Amino acid sequence: MLPTESAIDSAFPDLAPPLAPIVRRPTGNTAPAPLDAAVGRPVSVSVPDWSHRRWNEWAPAKSLIASVRAYQRYAARRGLIALLGRRAAVLRHRFWSLVTGADVPLNAKLGGGLVLPHPNGVVIHPAATIGPNCMIFQQVTLGAVRGRVPTIGGHVDIGAGAKLLGGVRVGDHARIGANAVVLCDVPGGVTAVGVTAMVLGVSDVVPVSGWTAVAEDAA
């Protein structure tokens, strides 16, 4: 008769596998701010992170954003130098818009620390608001519906091909999946995916602000 598994574990306790730790998942939007892997500190939703800036590299997306910021900086001033600065910024903006294939207007409301890893096809409505430390991938559209435009919180990642349309509000630390079509508000700290988008939560399936929250384990 072969010994049972429990008998072997009792005879050789050192060989018994350790018990898996119990992990309690938070419910709602109580998750802590994500850590920046490069520096090991939480990513701020209000203080721009400029650490990704490099002055000696070929970076069309950064140059495009820099031209927008330069134009807005000179637009707030008066005088001959400000006039020349605005005209130079317009020329820079046209050049880098052609290079990147992005439509980021000169009067766009861009928070500090914005990253466009692949700017091709990015379209941002002039009235849309983007918070600090956001990341927007290629082919993303922030568009208007009936005169209303999106408002993006701080440290929001928007995947390739996503469309955010109308007066939607995306909370801090949220993530928008690739090719998602977002037509309703997205709570902070969650992930929205699909067409039309659903929110991936960390608890049971419950309605959240007009969305369907789906447990991540079941997705």
Buried (B, 14 or more C-beta within 10 A) or exposed (E): EEEEEEEEEEEEEEEEEEEEEEEEEEEBBEBEBEEBEEEEEEBBBEEBBEEEEEEEEEBBBBBBBBBBBBBBEBBEEEEEEBEEBBEBBBEBBEBBBEBBBBBBBBEBBBBBBBBBEBBBBBBBBEBBBBBBBBBBBBBBBBBBEEEEBBBBBBBBBBBBBBBBBBBBBBBBBBBBBBBBBBBBBBBBBBBBBBEEBBBBBBEEEBEBEEBBBBBEEEE
